[in-house]
Amino acid sequence: SVPSAHDRFFKRVLNDLRVARAFFDYHLPATVRQAIDMNSLQPCKDSFIDPHLQLAMTDMLFMANFAGRPGYLYTLAEH
């Protein structure tokens, strides 16, 4: 599908790590936020192959450390 202006805006804004950190700080439950090292947050490609070789698409994908272990946050935003 063709990305809309809203999709492009969302991706552009969340590529600013200050905005991404604020977004996750506001929307994630406190227990999840406490486990994430927000200083390690980095945007990734918006598609990836999972361990079972299935293609997955996201609006935005971020890598971060969760309680000292690497993990991912992905967003699927509808507007």
mmCIF file as gemmi writes it, N, C-alpha and C atoms, coordinates in Angstrom:
data_model
loop_
_atom_site.group_PDB
_atom_site.id
_atom_site.type_symbol
_atom_site.label_atom_id
_atom_site.label_alt_id
_atom_site.label_comp_id
_atom_site.label_asym_id
_atom_site.label_entity_id
_atom_site.label_seq_id
_atom_site.pdbx_PDB_ins_code
_atom_site.Cartn_x
_atom_site.Cartn_y
_atom_site.Cartn_z
_atom_site.occupancy
_atom_site.B_iso_or_equiv
_atom_site.pdbx_formal_charge
_atom_site.auth_seq_id
_atom_site.auth_asym_id
_atom_site.pdbx_PDB_model_num
ATOM 1 N N . SER Axp A 1 ? 0.835 -1.187 0 1 0 ? 1 A 1
ATOM 2 C CA . SER Axp A 1 ? 0 0 0 1 0 ? 1 A 1
ATOM 3 C C . SER Axp A 1 ? 0.875 1.244 0 1 0 ? 1 A 1
ATOM 4 N N . VAL Axp A 2 ? 0.31 2.34 -0.438 1 0 ? 2 A 1
ATOM 5 C CA . VAL Axp A 2 ? 1.017 3.606 -0.506 1 0 ? 2 A 1
ATOM 6 C C . VAL Axp A 2 ? 0.916 4.296 0.847 1 0 ? 2 A 1
ATOM 7 N N . PRO Axp A 3 ? 2.055 4.693 1.434 1 0 ? 3 A 1
ATOM 8 C CA . PRO Axp A 3 ? 1.988 5.365 2.732 1 0 ? 3 A 1
ATOM 9 C C . PRO Axp A 3 ? 1.297 6.72 2.615 1 0 ? 3 A 1
ATOM 10 N N . SER Axp A 4 ? 0.461 7.025 3.578 1 0 ? 4 A 1
ATOM 11 C CA . SER Axp A 4 ? -0.245 8.303 3.58 1 0 ? 4 A 1
ATOM 12 C C . SER Axp A 4 ? 0.646 9.376 4.193 1 0 ? 4 A 1
ATOM 13 N N . ALA Axp A 5 ? 0.192 10.622 4.066 1 0 ? 5 A 1
ATOM 14 C CA . ALA Axp A 5 ? 0.913 11.736 4.686 1 0 ? 5 A 1
ATOM 15 C C . ALA Axp A 5 ? 0.993 11.533 6.195 1 0 ? 5 A 1
ATOM 16 N N . HIS Axp A 6 ? -0.078 10.953 6.788 1 0 ? 6 A 1
ATOM 17 C CA . HIS Axp A 6 ? -0.068 10.695 8.231 1 0 ? 6 A 1
ATOM 18 C C . HIS Axp A 6 ? 1.002 9.671 8.597 1 0 ? 6 A 1
ATOM 19 N N . ASP Axp A 7 ? 1.134 8.625 7.796 1 0 ? 7 A 1
ATOM 20 C CA . ASP Axp A 7 ? 2.159 7.603 8.049 1 0 ? 7 A 1
ATOM 21 C C . ASP Axp A 7 ? 3.555 8.205 7.98 1 0 ? 7 A 1
ATOM 22 N N . ARG Axp A 8 ? 3.791 8.989 6.941 1 0 ? 8 A 1
ATOM 23 C CA . ARG Axp A 8 ? 5.115 9.613 6.781 1 0 ? 8 A 1
ATOM 24 C C . ARG Axp A 8 ? 5.409 10.564 7.937 1 0 ? 8 A 1
ATOM 25 N N . PHE Axp A 9 ? 4.401 11.329 8.352 1 0 ? 9 A 1
ATOM 26 C CA . PHE Axp A 9 ? 4.579 12.251 9.477 1 0 ? 9 A 1
ATOM 27 C C . PHE Axp A 9 ? 4.904 11.482 10.758 1 0 ? 9 A 1
ATOM 28 N N . PHE Axp A 10 ? 4.145 10.423 11.043 1 0 ? 10 A 1
ATOM 29 C CA . PHE Axp A 10 ? 4.344 9.614 12.246 1 0 ? 10 A 1
ATOM 30 C C . PHE Axp A 10 ? 5.773 9.061 12.286 1 0 ? 10 A 1
ATOM 31 N N . LYS Axp A 11 ? 6.219 8.502 11.169 1 0 ? 11 A 1
ATOM 32 C CA . LYS Axp A 11 ? 7.57 7.926 11.123 1 0 ? 11 A 1
ATOM 33 C C . LYS Axp A 11 ? 8.634 9.006 11.28 1 0 ? 11 A 1
ATOM 34 N N . ARG Axp A 12 ? 8.43 10.123 10.637 1 0 ? 12 A 1
ATOM 35 C CA . ARG Axp A 12 ? 9.407 11.214 10.716 1 0 ? 12 A 1
ATOM 36 C C . ARG Axp A 12 ? 9.537 11.718 12.152 1 0 ? 12 A 1
ATOM 37 N N . VAL Axp A 13 ? 8.401 11.923 12.811 1 0 ? 13 A 1
ATOM 38 C CA . VAL Axp A 13 ? 8.401 12.443 14.174 1 0 ? 13 A 1
ATOM 39 C C . VAL Axp A 13 ? 9.028 11.437 15.139 1 0 ? 13 A 1
ATOM 40 N N . LEU Axp A 14 ? 8.666 10.16 15.023 1 0 ? 14 A 1
ATOM 41 C CA . LEU Axp A 14 ? 9.204 9.16 15.956 1 0 ? 14 A 1
ATOM 42 C C . LEU Axp A 14 ? 10.672 8.841 15.701 1 0 ? 14 A 1
ATOM 43 N N . ASN Axp A 15 ? 11.236 9.246 14.587 1 0 ? 15 A 1
ATOM 44 C CA . ASN Axp A 15 ? 12.67 9.073 14.38 1 0 ? 15 A 1
ATOM 45 C C . ASN Axp A 15 ? 13.485 10.039 15.231 1 0 ? 15 A 1
ATOM 46 N N . ASP Axp A 16 ? 12.84 11.06 15.79 1 0 ? 16 A 1
ATOM 47 C CA . ASP Axp A 16 ? 13.487 11.939 16.767 1 0 ? 16 A 1
ATOM 48 C C . ASP Axp A 16 ? 13.422 11.198 18.107 1 0 ? 16 A 1
ATOM 49 N N . LEU Axp A 17 ? 14.559 10.788 18.631 1 0 ? 17 A 1
ATOM 50 C CA . LEU Axp A 17 ? 14.574 9.962 19.845 1 0 ? 17 A 1
ATOM 51 C C . LEU Axp A 17 ? 13.949 10.664 21.047 1 0 ? 17 A 1
ATOM 52 N N . ARG Axp A 18 ? 14.016 11.979 21.104 1 0 ? 18 A 1
ATOM 53 C CA . ARG Axp A 18 ? 13.356 12.688 22.216 1 0 ? 18 A 1
ATOM 54 C C . ARG Axp A 18 ? 11.852 12.471 22.143 1 0 ? 18 A 1
ATOM 55 N N . VAL Axp A 19 ? 11.293 12.54 20.95 1 0 ? 19 A 1
ATOM 56 C CA . VAL Axp A 19 ? 9.854 12.328 20.765 1 0 ? 19 A 1
ATOM 57 C C . VAL Axp A 19 ? 9.503 10.87 21.028 1 0 ? 19 A 1
ATOM 58 N N . ALA Axp A 20 ? 10.313 9.946 20.53 1 0 ? 20 A 1
ATOM 59 C CA . ALA Axp A 20 ? 10.053 8.517 20.737 1 0 ? 20 A 1
ATOM 60 C C . ALA Axp A 20 ? 10.061 8.171 22.225 1 0 ? 20 A 1
ATOM 61 N N . ARG Axp A 21 ? 11.041 8.695 22.954 1 0 ? 21 A 1
ATOM 62 C CA . ARG Axp A 21 ? 11.091 8.427 24.4 1 0 ? 21 A 1
ATOM 63 C C . ARG Axp A 21 ? 9.847 8.972 25.095 1 0 ? 21 A 1
ATOM 64 N N . ALA Axp A 22 ? 9.441 10.182 24.738 1 0 ? 22 A 1
ATOM 65 C CA . ALA Axp A 22 ? 8.236 10.776 25.336 1 0 ? 22 A 1
ATOM 66 C C . ALA Axp A 22 ? 6.988 9.966 24.969 1 0 ? 22 A 1
ATOM 67 N N . PHE Axp A 23 ? 6.919 9.507 23.723 1 0 ? 23 A 1
ATOM 68 C CA . PHE Axp A 23 ? 5.791 8.688 23.266 1 0 ? 23 A 1
ATOM 69 C C . PHE Axp A 23 ? 5.681 7.412 24.104 1 0 ? 23 A 1
ATOM 70 N N . PHE Axp A 24 ? 6.794 6.689 24.257 1 0 ? 24 A 1
ATOM 71 C CA . PHE Axp A 24 ? 6.761 5.445 25.026 1 0 ? 24 A 1
ATOM 72 C C . PHE Axp A 24 ? 6.541 5.713 26.509 1 0 ? 24 A 1
ATOM 73 N N . ASP Axp A 25 ? 7.109 6.786 27.016 1 0 ? 25 A 1
ATOM 74 C CA . ASP Axp A 25 ? 6.918 7.131 28.421 1 0 ? 25 A 1
ATOM 75 C C . ASP Axp A 25 ? 5.437 7.364 28.72 1 0 ? 25 A 1
ATOM 76 N N . TYR Axp A 26 ? 4.737 7.99 27.789 1 0 ? 26 A 1
ATOM 77 C CA . TYR Axp A 26 ? 3.315 8.292 27.979 1 0 ? 26 A 1
ATOM 78 C C . TYR Axp A 26 ? 2.429 7.057 27.786 1 0 ? 26 A 1
ATOM 79 N N . HIS Axp A 27 ? 2.767 6.212 26.8 1 0 ? 27 A 1
ATOM 80 C CA . HIS Axp A 27 ? 1.85 5.141 26.404 1 0 ? 27 A 1
ATOM 81 C C . HIS Axp A 27 ? 2.125 3.773 27.023 1 0 ? 27 A 1
ATOM 82 N N . LEU Axp A 28 ? 3.318 3.522 27.518 1 0 ? 28 A 1
ATOM 83 C CA . LEU Axp A 28 ? 3.615 2.202 28.085 1 0 ? 28 A 1
ATOM 84 C C . LEU Axp A 28 ? 3.237 2.141 29.558 1 0 ? 28 A 1
ATOM 85 N N . PRO Axp A 29 ? 2.798 0.975 30.022 1 0 ? 29 A 1
ATOM 86 C CA . PRO Axp A 29 ? 2.535 0.803 31.455 1 0 ? 29 A 1
ATOM 87 C C . PRO Axp A 29 ? 3.823 1.012 32.26 1 0 ? 29 A 1
ATOM 88 N N . ALA Axp A 30 ? 3.67 1.474 33.475 1 0 ? 30 A 1
ATOM 89 C CA . ALA Axp A 30 ? 4.823 1.784 34.331 1 0 ? 30 A 1
ATOM 90 C C . ALA Axp A 30 ? 5.761 0.593 34.492 1 0 ? 30 A 1
ATOM 91 N N . THR Axp A 31 ? 5.236 -0.617 34.637 1 0 ? 31 A 1
ATOM 92 C CA . THR Axp A 31 ? 6.103 -1.785 34.83 1 0 ? 31 A 1
ATOM 93 C C . THR Axp A 31 ? 6.976 -2.042 33.609 1 0 ? 31 A 1
ATOM 94 N N . VAL Axp A 32 ? 6.446 -1.77 32.434 1 0 ? 32 A 1
ATOM 95 C CA . VAL Axp A 32 ? 7.23 -1.949 31.206 1 0 ? 32 A 1
ATOM 96 C C . VAL Axp A 32 ? 8.261 -0.833 31.087 1 0 ? 32 A 1
ATOM 97 N N . ARG Axp A 33 ? 7.83 0.414 31.321 1 0 ? 33 A 1
ATOM 98 C CA . ARG Axp A 33 ? 8.753 1.559 31.246 1 0 ? 33 A 1
ATOM 99 C C . ARG Axp A 33 ? 9.944 1.371 32.163 1 0 ? 33 A 1
ATOM 100 N N . GLN Axp A 34 ? 9.7 0.858 33.362 1 0 ? 34 A 1
ATOM 101 C CA . GLN Axp A 34 ? 10.782 0.69 34.339 1 0 ? 34 A 1
ATOM 102 C C . GLN Axp A 34 ? 11.808 -0.342 33.885 1 0 ? 34 A 1
ATOM 103 N N . ALA Axp A 35 ? 11.4 -1.285 33.067 1 0 ? 35 A 1
ATOM 104 C CA . ALA Axp A 35 ? 12.311 -2.329 32.596 1 0 ? 35 A 1
ATOM 105 C C . ALA Axp A 35 ? 13.169 -1.873 31.422 1 0 ? 35 A 1
ATOM 106 N N . ILE Axp A 36 ? 12.77 -0.779 30.748 1 0 ? 36 A 1
ATOM 107 C CA . ILE Axp A 36 ? 13.454 -0.353 29.53 1 0 ? 36 A 1
ATOM 108 C C . ILE Axp A 36 ? 14.486 0.718 29.837 1 0 ? 36 A 1
ATOM 109 N N . ASP Axp A 37 ? 15.684 0.53 29.313 1 0 ? 37 A 1
ATOM 110 C CA . ASP Axp A 37 ? 16.715 1.563 29.363 1 0 ? 37 A 1
ATOM 111 C C . ASP Axp A 37 ? 16.476 2.478 28.171 1 0 ? 37 A 1
ATOM 112 N N . MET Axp A 38 ? 15.779 3.593 28.386 1 0 ? 38 A 1
ATOM 113 C CA . MET Axp A 38 ? 15.427 4.494 27.287 1 0 ? 38 A 1
ATOM 114 C C . MET Axp A 38 ? 16.653 5.121 26.636 1 0 ? 38 A 1
ATOM 115 N N . ASN Axp A 39 ? 17.791 5.136 27.334 1 0 ? 39 A 1
ATOM 116 C CA . ASN Axp A 39 ? 19.027 5.649 26.722 1 0 ? 39 A 1
ATOM 117 C C . ASN Axp A 39 ? 19.553 4.704 25.652 1 0 ? 39 A 1
ATOM 118 N N . SER Axp A 40 ? 19.101 3.465 25.65 1 0 ? 40 A 1
ATOM 119 C CA . SER Axp A 40 ? 19.543 2.496 24.645 1 0 ? 40 A 1
ATOM 120 C C . SER Axp A 40 ? 18.589 2.435 23.439 1 0 ? 40 A 1
ATOM 121 N N . LEU Axp A 41 ? 17.507 3.192 23.469 1 0 ? 41 A 1
ATOM 122 C CA . LEU Axp A 41 ? 16.487 3.172 22.415 1 0 ? 41 A 1
ATOM 123 C C . LEU Axp A 41 ? 17.078 3.623 21.082 1 0 ? 41 A 1
ATOM 124 N N . GLN Axp A 42 ? 16.883 2.795 20.039 1 0 ? 42 A 1
ATOM 125 C CA . GLN Axp A 42 ? 17.363 3.104 18.689 1 0 ? 42 A 1
ATOM 126 C C . GLN Axp A 42 ? 16.327 2.657 17.668 1 0 ? 42 A 1
ATOM 127 N N . PRO Axp A 43 ? 16.034 3.501 16.674 1 0 ? 43 A 1
ATOM 128 C CA . PRO Axp A 43 ? 15.111 3.066 15.622 1 0 ? 43 A 1
ATOM 129 C C . PRO Axp A 43 ? 15.755 2.003 14.743 1 0 ? 43 A 1
ATOM 130 N N . CYS Axp A 44 ? 14.948 1.097 14.223 1 0 ? 44 A 1
ATOM 131 C CA . CYS Axp A 44 ? 15.408 0.015 13.343 1 0 ? 44 A 1
ATOM 132 C C . CYS Axp A 44 ? 14.618 0.071 12.043 1 0 ? 44 A 1
ATOM 133 N N . LYS Axp A 45 ? 14.96 -0.839 11.132 1 0 ? 45 A 1
ATOM 134 C CA . LYS Axp A 45 ? 14.185 -0.978 9.904 1 0 ? 45 A 1
ATOM 135 C C . LYS Axp A 45 ? 12.732 -1.31 10.252 1 0 ? 45 A 1
ATOM 136 N N . ASP Axp A 46 ? 11.818 -0.992 9.332 1 0 ? 46 A 1
ATOM 137 C CA . ASP Axp A 46 ? 10.404 -1.211 9.618 1 0 ? 46 A 1
ATOM 138 C C . ASP Axp A 46 ? 9.882 -2.564 9.147 1 0 ? 46 A 1
ATOM 139 N N . SER Axp A 47 ? 10.783 -3.44 8.73 1 0 ? 47 A 1
ATOM 140 C CA . SER Axp A 47 ? 10.394 -4.818 8.434 1 0 ? 47 A 1
ATOM 141 C C . SER Axp A 47 ? 11.502 -5.731 8.919 1 0 ? 47 A 1
ATOM 142 N N . PHE Axp A 48 ? 11.141 -6.937 9.273 1 0 ? 48 A 1
ATOM 143 C CA . PHE Axp A 48 ? 12.126 -7.881 9.787 1 0 ? 48 A 1
ATOM 144 C C . PHE Axp A 48 ? 11.589 -9.295 9.633 1 0 ? 48 A 1
ATOM 145 N N . ILE Axp A 49 ? 12.477 -10.261 9.737 1 0 ? 49 A 1
ATOM 146 C CA . ILE Axp A 49 ? 12.105 -11.672 9.691 1 0 ? 49 A 1
ATOM 147 C C . ILE Axp A 49 ? 12.196 -12.207 11.117 1 0 ? 49 A 1
ATOM 148 N N . ASP Axp A 50 ? 11.1 -12.772 11.608 1 0 ? 50 A 1
ATOM 149 C CA . ASP Axp A 50 ? 11.114 -13.295 12.968 1 0 ? 50 A 1
ATOM 150 C C . ASP Axp A 50 ? 11.826 -14.655 13 1 0 ? 50 A 1
ATOM 151 N N . PRO Axp A 51 ? 12.054 -15.211 14.202 1 0 ? 51 A 1
ATOM 152 C CA . PRO Axp A 51 ? 12.786 -16.478 14.304 1 0 ? 51 A 1
ATOM 153 C C . PRO Axp A 51 ? 12.148 -17.637 13.538 1 0 ? 51 A 1
ATOM 154 N N . HIS Axp A 52 ? 10.86 -17.546 13.227 1 0 ? 52 A 1
ATOM 155 C CA . HIS Axp A 52 ? 10.172 -18.607 12.483 1 0 ? 52 A 1
ATOM 156 C C . HIS Axp A 52 ? 10.096 -18.285 10.993 1 0 ? 52 A 1
ATOM 157 N N . LEU Axp A 53 ? 10.944 -17.337 10.549 1 0 ? 53 A 1
ATOM 158 C CA . LEU Axp A 53 ? 11.076 -16.938 9.147 1 0 ? 53 A 1
ATOM 159 C C . LEU Axp A 53 ? 9.8 -16.338 8.564 1 0 ? 53 A 1
ATOM 160 N N . GLN Axp A 54 ? 9.055 -15.619 9.387 1 0 ? 54 A 1
ATOM 161 C CA . GLN Axp A 54 ? 7.875 -14.924 8.904 1 0 ? 54 A 1
ATOM 162 C C . GLN Axp A 54 ? 8.182 -13.435 8.814 1 0 ? 54 A 1
ATOM 163 N N . LEU Axp A 55 ? 7.818 -12.823 7.695 1 0 ? 55 A 1
ATOM 164 C CA . LEU Axp A 55 ? 8.014 -11.4 7.506 1 0 ? 55 A 1
ATOM 165 C C . LEU Axp A 55 ? 7.024 -10.635 8.366 1 0 ? 55 A 1
ATOM 166 N N . ALA Axp A 56 ? 7.501 -9.603 9.062 1 0 ? 56 A 1
ATOM 167 C CA . ALA Axp A 56 ? 6.637 -8.743 9.857 1 0 ? 56 A 1
ATOM 168 C C . ALA Axp A 56 ? 6.884 -7.291 9.459 1 0 ? 56 A 1
ATOM 169 N N . MET Axp A 57 ? 5.818 -6.513 9.398 1 0 ? 57 A 1
ATOM 170 C CA . MET Axp A 57 ? 5.91 -5.096 9.065 1 0 ? 57 A 1
ATOM 171 C C . MET Axp A 57 ? 5.421 -4.295 10.266 1 0 ? 57 A 1
ATOM 172 N N . THR Axp A 58 ? 6.053 -3.173 10.515 1 0 ? 58 A 1
ATOM 173 C CA . THR Axp A 58 ? 5.638 -2.293 11.598 1 0 ? 58 A 1
ATOM 174 C C . THR Axp A 58 ? 5.595 -0.866 11.094 1 0 ? 58 A 1
ATOM 175 N N . ASP Axp A 59 ? 4.889 -0.009 11.819 1 0 ? 59 A 1
ATOM 176 C CA . ASP Axp A 59 ? 4.974 1.415 11.521 1 0 ? 59 A 1
ATOM 177 C C . ASP Axp A 59 ? 6.343 1.932 11.947 1 0 ? 59 A 1
ATOM 178 N N . MET Axp A 60 ? 6.749 1.568 13.146 1 0 ? 60 A 1
ATOM 179 C CA . MET Axp A 60 ? 8.08 1.92 13.663 1 0 ? 60 A 1
ATOM 180 C C . MET Axp A 60 ? 8.57 0.77 14.54 1 0 ? 60 A 1
ATOM 181 N N . LEU Axp A 61 ? 9.838 0.461 14.432 1 0 ? 61 A 1
ATOM 182 C CA . LEU Axp A 61 ? 10.457 -0.588 15.229 1 0 ? 61 A 1
ATOM 183 C C . LEU Axp A 61 ? 11.655 0.022 15.942 1 0 ? 61 A 1
ATOM 184 N N . PHE Axp A 62 ? 11.762 -0.25 17.24 1 0 ? 62 A 1
ATOM 185 C CA . PHE Axp A 62 ? 12.864 0.252 18.046 1 0 ? 62 A 1
ATOM 186 C C . PHE Axp A 62 ? 13.534 -0.896 18.778 1 0 ? 62 A 1
ATOM 187 N N . MET Axp A 63 ? 14.829 -0.798 18.918 1 0 ? 63 A 1
ATOM 188 C CA . MET Axp A 63 ? 15.598 -1.737 19.732 1 0 ? 63 A 1
ATOM 189 C C . MET Axp A 63 ? 15.945 -1.022 21.038 1 0 ? 63 A 1
ATOM 190 N N . ALA Axp A 64 ? 15.899 -1.764 22.152 1 0 ? 64 A 1
ATOM 191 C CA . ALA Axp A 64 ? 16.255 -1.2 23.455 1 0 ? 64 A 1
ATOM 192 C C . ALA Axp A 64 ? 16.647 -2.339 24.382 1 0 ? 64 A 1
ATOM 193 N N . ASN Axp A 65 ? 17.297 -1.995 25.473 1 0 ? 65 A 1
ATOM 194 C CA . ASN Axp A 65 ? 17.625 -2.984 26.496 1 0 ? 65 A 1
ATOM 195 C C . ASN Axp A 65 ? 16.483 -3.055 27.504 1 0 ? 65 A 1
ATOM 196 N N . PHE Axp A 66 ? 16.024 -4.269 27.747 1 0 ? 66 A 1
ATOM 197 C CA . PHE Axp A 66 ? 14.96 -4.554 28.712 1 0 ? 66 A 1
ATOM 198 C C . PHE Axp A 66 ? 15.587 -5.331 29.854 1 0 ? 66 A 1
ATOM 199 N N . ALA Axp A 67 ? 15.669 -4.698 31.008 1 0 ? 67 A 1
ATOM 200 C CA . ALA Axp A 67 ? 16.276 -5.333 32.178 1 0 ? 67 A 1
ATOM 201 C C . ALA Axp A 67 ? 17.634 -5.94 31.811 1 0 ? 67 A 1
ATOM 202 N N . GLY Axp A 68 ? 18.413 -5.185 31.029 1 0 ? 68 A 1
ATOM 203 C CA . GLY Axp A 68 ? 19.754 -5.613 30.663 1 0 ? 68 A 1
ATOM 204 C C . GLY Axp A 68 ? 19.843 -6.543 29.467 1 0 ? 68 A 1
ATOM 205 N N . ARG Axp A 69 ? 18.711 -6.901 28.867 1 0 ? 69 A 1
ATOM 206 C CA . ARG Axp A 69 ? 18.708 -7.797 27.71 1 0 ? 69 A 1
ATOM 207 C C . ARG Axp A 69 ? 18.136 -7.072 26.502 1 0 ? 69 A 1
ATOM 208 N N . PRO Axp A 70 ? 18.658 -7.33 25.302 1 0 ? 70 A 1
ATOM 209 C CA . PRO Axp A 70 ? 18.134 -6.649 24.118 1 0 ? 70 A 1
ATOM 210 C C . PRO Axp A 70 ? 16.719 -7.098 23.797 1 0 ? 70 A 1
ATOM 211 N N . GLY Axp A 71 ? 15.94 -6.154 23.321 1 0 ? 71 A 1
ATOM 212 C CA . GLY Axp A 71 ? 14.568 -6.45 22.931 1 0 ? 71 A 1
ATOM 213 C C . GLY Axp A 71 ? 14.068 -5.385 21.972 1 0 ? 71 A 1
ATOM 214 N N . TYR Axp A 72 ? 12.813 -5.483 21.612 1 0 ? 72 A 1
ATOM 215 C CA . TYR Axp A 72 ? 12.236 -4.585 20.619 1 0 ? 72 A 1
ATOM 216 C C . TYR Axp A 72 ? 10.902 -4.016 21.076 1 0 ? 72 A 1
ATOM 217 N N . LEU Axp A 73 ? 10.641 -2.807 20.633 1 0 ? 73 A 1
ATOM 218 C CA . LEU Axp A 73 ? 9.332 -2.163 20.772 1 0 ? 73 A 1
ATOM 219 C C . LEU Axp A 73 ? 8.865 -1.883 19.359 1 0 ? 73 A 1
ATOM 220 N N . TYR Axp A 74 ? 7.651 -2.311 19.013 1 0 ? 74 A 1
ATOM 221 C CA . TYR Axp A 74 ? 7.157 -1.938 17.704 1 0 ? 74 A 1
ATOM 222 C C . TYR Axp A 74 ? 5.804 -1.283 17.837 1 0 ? 74 A 1
ATOM 223 N N . THR Axp A 75 ? 5.553 -0.381 16.932 1 0 ? 75 A 1
ATOM 224 C CA . THR Axp A 75 ? 4.311 0.367 16.953 1 0 ? 75 A 1
ATOM 225 C C . THR Axp A 75 ? 3.49 0.044 15.718 1 0 ? 75 A 1
ATOM 226 N N . LEU Axp A 76 ? 2.224 -0.093 15.91 1 0 ? 76 A 1
ATOM 227 C CA . LEU Axp A 76 ? 1.249 -0.194 14.832 1 0 ? 76 A 1
ATOM 228 C C . LEU Axp A 76 ? 0.194 0.846 15.167 1 0 ? 76 A 1
ATOM 229 N N . ALA Axp A 77 ? 0.31 2.002 14.574 1 0 ? 77 A 1
ATOM 230 C CA . ALA Axp A 77 ? -0.564 3.119 14.924 1 0 ? 77 A 1
ATOM 231 C C . ALA Axp A 77 ? -1.633 3.319 13.87 1 0 ? 77 A 1
ATOM 232 N N . GLU Axp A 78 ? -2.855 3.418 14.302 1 0 ? 78 A 1
ATOM 233 C CA . GLU Axp A 78 ? -3.968 3.744 13.418 1 0 ? 78 A 1
ATOM 234 C C . GLU Axp A 78 ? -4.423 5.152 13.763 1 0 ? 78 A 1
ATOM 235 N N . HIS Axp A 79 ? -4.742 5.909 12.745 1 0 ? 79 A 1
ATOM 236 C CA . HIS Axp A 79 ? -5.155 7.281 12.987 1 0 ? 79 A 1
ATOM 237 C C . HIS Axp A 79 ? -6.336 7.638 12.112 1 0 ? 79 A 1
